[in-house]
Amino acid sequence: MNEYFAAILTAFWLGILTSISPCPLASNIAAISYVGRRVDDPSKTFQAGLLYTLGRTAAYLVLGILLVSSLLSAPVLSHLLQKYMNRFLGPILILVGLVLLNVIRFSFSGGGISEKLQQRASKMGVWGGAFLGLLFALSFCPTSAALFFGTLLPLAVQQQSSIMLPVVYGIATGLPVLLFASLIALGVNRVGTAFNRITYFEKWARRITGLLFIGVGIYYTLINVFGIVL
């Protein structure tokens, strides 16, 4: 139970870290602002933010069910994963940590959305938030891809959790966006200041998490791969 609770907390933190990463954060705020400017009642911007969060959560839930359940439903593959996942987890954490520290870089980018899709979302009114949340969740950038596929997915497989962990992760990815939607709805003029503070926090949170992942990854690798008892 304690291990599963720790996995839930990890999924929550990974979601927060994903949402405040530069690529997703900037595009998420732009999406909510775009929808919020086009609804007849400014207070509905909060509703758009909530639906945006639900849209992201639904996307990660479907991915979790499809990927985790598929991996666990194959008897041979499931047996291999349960037997060797601890050996894989250490190296995976090291690689994800290097990505978070920008030691390993990828050239592809995600999180973009075309003008045509923005216009379609605006025509949907407040429900456009859910539509954009679904789209942005599936538009992976290097950091979000590393956190979801490199960390959350192996963790969900290890815990055999195709629903809870992806849902917690999805909700967490929408919380900072929901905060900005609330600020916009209230007409708060310090959105820029809040953005700068979150950006500063993200830089240190990403570095600390990256170093922690590398440390834990080395620990798991020494124990589960090389059999070194510390």
C-alpha positions as CSV (number, residue, x, y, z in Angstrom):
1,M,0.0,0.0,0.0
2,N,2.8,2.4,0.9
3,E,4.5,1.6,-2.4
4,Y,1.3,2.3,-4.4
5,F,0.7,5.6,-2.5
6,A,4.3,6.6,-3.3
7,A,3.6,5.8,-7.0
8,I,0.5,8.0,-6.9
9,L,2.5,10.9,-5.4
10,T,5.1,10.3,-8.1
11,A,2.5,10.4,-10.9
12,F,1.1,13.6,-9.4
13,W,4.5,15.3,-9.3
14,L,5.3,14.1,-12.9
15,G,2.1,15.7,-14.0
16,I,2.9,19.0,-12.3
17,L,6.4,19.0,-13.8
18,T,5.0,18.3,-17.2
19,S,2.5,21.1,-17.1
20,I,5.0,23.8,-16.0
21,S,7.7,22.8,-18.5
22,P,8.2,25.6,-21.0
23,C,6.8,23.9,-24.0
24,P,3.5,22.7,-22.5
25,L,3.0,25.7,-20.1
26,A,3.2,28.4,-22.8
27,S,0.9,26.6,-25.2
28,N,-1.5,25.7,-22.4
29,I,-1.9,29.3,-21.3
30,A,-2.3,30.5,-24.8
31,A,-5.0,27.9,-25.4
32,I,-7.0,28.8,-22.3
33,S,-6.6,32.5,-23.1
34,Y,-7.8,31.9,-26.7
35,V,-10.9,30.1,-25.5
36,G,-11.5,32.5,-22.7
37,R,-11.5,35.6,-24.9
38,R,-14.3,34.0,-27.1
39,V,-16.9,33.0,-24.6
40,D,-19.7,35.4,-23.8
41,D,-19.0,35.4,-20.0
42,P,-15.5,35.9,-18.7
43,S,-16.3,33.7,-15.7
44,K,-16.7,30.7,-18.1
45,T,-12.9,30.8,-18.6
46,F,-12.6,28.9,-15.4
47,Q,-15.1,26.3,-16.8
48,A,-12.9,26.2,-19.9
49,G,-9.9,25.5,-17.7
50,L,-11.7,22.8,-15.9
51,L,-12.8,21.1,-19.1
52,Y,-9.3,21.5,-20.4
53,T,-8.0,19.5,-17.4
54,L,-10.7,16.9,-18.0
55,G,-9.7,16.7,-21.7
56,R,-6.1,16.1,-20.8
57,T,-7.0,13.5,-18.2
58,A,-9.2,11.6,-20.6
59,A,-6.4,11.5,-23.2
60,Y,-3.9,10.1,-20.7
61,L,-6.5,7.7,-19.3
62,V,-7.1,6.2,-22.8
63,L,-3.4,6.0,-23.4
64,G,-2.9,4.3,-20.1
65,I,-5.6,1.8,-20.6
66,L,-4.4,1.0,-24.2
67,L,-0.7,0.8,-23.4
68,V,-0.5,-0.6,-19.9
69,S,-3.4,-3.1,-20.4
70,S,-2.0,-4.2,-23.7
71,L,1.4,-4.8,-22.1
72,L,0.0,-6.7,-19.2
73,S,-2.6,-8.7,-21.2
74,A,0.1,-10.5,-23.1
75,P,1.1,-13.4,-20.8
76,V,4.7,-13.8,-22.0
77,L,5.3,-10.0,-22.2
78,S,3.6,-9.5,-18.8
79,H,5.8,-12.1,-17.2
80,L,8.9,-10.6,-18.6
81,L,7.9,-7.1,-17.5
82,Q,7.1,-8.2,-14.0
83,K,10.3,-10.2,-13.8
84,Y,12.7,-7.6,-15.3
85,M,11.0,-4.2,-14.8
86,N,13.1,-3.5,-11.8
87,R,16.2,-4.0,-14.0
88,F,14.8,-1.7,-16.7
89,L,13.7,1.0,-14.3
90,G,17.1,2.1,-13.2
91,P,18.5,2.8,-16.6
92,I,15.2,4.4,-17.7
93,L,15.3,6.8,-14.8
94,I,18.9,7.8,-15.6
95,L,18.0,8.5,-19.2
96,V,14.9,10.6,-18.2
97,G,17.1,12.5,-15.6
98,L,19.6,13.3,-18.4
99,V,16.7,14.6,-20.6
100,L,15.4,16.8,-17.7
101,L,18.9,18.2,-17.2
102,N,19.1,18.9,-21.0
103,V,22.2,16.6,-21.3
104,I,20.2,14.6,-23.9
105,R,18.4,16.8,-26.3
106,F,15.8,16.0,-29.0
107,S,15.2,18.0,-32.1
108,F,11.5,17.4,-32.4
109,S,9.0,19.7,-30.8
110,G,5.4,19.4,-29.8
111,G,2.6,21.4,-28.2
112,G,1.8,23.3,-31.3
113,I,-1.7,23.8,-32.7
114,S,-2.8,25.1,-36.1
115,E,-4.9,28.2,-36.6
116,K,-7.6,26.0,-38.1
117,L,-7.9,23.9,-34.9
118,Q,-7.9,27.1,-32.8
119,Q,-10.8,28.5,-34.8
120,R,-12.6,25.2,-34.4
121,A,-12.1,25.3,-30.7
122,S,-13.3,28.9,-30.5
123,K,-16.6,27.9,-32.2
124,M,-17.2,25.3,-29.5
125,G,-17.3,27.9,-26.8
126,V,-16.4,26.8,-23.3
127,W,-16.3,23.2,-24.6
128,G,-13.4,24.1,-26.7
129,G,-11.3,23.8,-23.5
130,A,-11.9,20.0,-23.5
131,F,-11.1,19.8,-27.2
132,L,-7.8,21.7,-26.8
133,G,-6.9,19.7,-23.6
134,L,-7.3,16.5,-25.6
135,L,-5.2,17.8,-28.4
136,F,-2.4,19.2,-26.3
137,A,-2.2,16.1,-24.2
138,L,-1.4,14.1,-27.4
139,S,1.1,16.7,-28.7
140,F,4.1,15.5,-26.8
141,C,7.3,17.6,-26.6
142,P,10.6,16.0,-25.5
143,T,10.1,16.7,-21.8
144,S,6.5,15.5,-21.6
145,A,7.3,12.5,-23.7
146,A,10.2,11.5,-21.5
147,L,8.1,12.0,-18.3
148,F,5.1,10.1,-19.6
149,F,6.6,7.3,-21.7
150,G,9.9,7.1,-19.8
151,T,8.7,7.3,-16.2
152,L,4.9,7.2,-15.8
153,L,4.3,4.3,-18.1
154,P,6.9,2.0,-16.6
155,L,5.7,3.0,-13.2
156,A,2.1,2.2,-14.2
157,V,3.2,-1.2,-15.6
158,Q,5.1,-2.0,-12.5
159,Q,2.1,-1.2,-10.3
160,Q,-0.3,-2.7,-12.8
161,S,-2.3,0.5,-12.7
162,S,-3.7,1.4,-16.1
163,I,-6.3,3.8,-14.7
164,M,-5.3,5.4,-11.4
165,L,-1.8,6.6,-12.2
166,P,-2.7,8.0,-15.7
167,V,-5.7,9.8,-14.2
168,V,-3.6,11.4,-11.4
169,Y,-1.0,12.4,-13.9
170,G,-3.6,13.9,-16.2
171,I,-5.3,15.9,-13.4
172,A,-1.9,17.2,-12.3
173,T,-1.0,18.4,-15.8
174,G,-4.1,20.6,-15.8
175,L,-3.8,22.1,-12.3
176,P,-1.4,25.0,-13.2
177,V,-3.5,25.7,-16.3
178,L,-6.6,25.8,-14.1
179,L,-4.8,28.3,-11.9
180,F,-4.1,30.6,-14.8
181,A,-7.7,30.2,-16.1
182,S,-8.9,31.4,-12.6
183,L,-6.6,34.4,-12.7
184,I,-7.9,35.3,-16.2
185,A,-11.5,34.8,-15.2
186,L,-11.0,37.1,-12.1
187,G,-9.3,39.7,-14.3
188,V,-6.1,39.5,-12.3
189,N,-3.4,41.6,-13.9
190,R,-0.6,39.6,-12.5
191,V,-0.7,36.7,-14.9
192,G,2.6,37.7,-16.3
193,T,4.2,37.8,-12.9
194,A,2.7,34.4,-12.0
195,F,4.0,33.0,-15.3
196,N,7.5,34.2,-14.6
197,R,7.5,32.8,-11.1
198,I,6.3,29.4,-12.3
199,T,8.9,29.4,-15.0
200,Y,11.6,30.1,-12.4
201,F,10.2,27.3,-10.2
202,E,10.1,24.9,-13.1
203,K,13.8,25.4,-13.9
204,W,14.9,24.4,-10.4
205,A,12.2,21.7,-10.0
206,R,13.3,20.1,-13.3
207,R,17.0,20.2,-12.3
208,I,16.3,18.7,-8.8
209,T,14.0,16.1,-10.2
210,G,16.6,15.2,-12.9
211,L,19.3,14.8,-10.3
212,L,17.0,12.8,-8.1
213,F,16.1,10.5,-11.0
214,I,19.7,9.9,-11.9
215,G,20.6,9.1,-8.3
216,V,17.7,6.7,-7.8
217,G,18.4,5.2,-11.2
218,I,22.0,4.6,-10.3
219,Y,20.9,3.0,-7.0
220,Y,18.4,0.7,-8.8
221,T,20.9,-0.2,-11.4
222,L,23.6,-1.1,-8.9
223,I,21.2,-3.3,-6.9
224,N,19.0,-4.9,-9.6
225,V,21.4,-5.1,-12.6
226,F,24.8,-5.6,-11.0
227,G,23.6,-7.1,-7.7
228,I,25.6,-4.8,-5.6
229,V,24.2,-4.5,-2.1
230,L,24.6,-1.0,-0.6
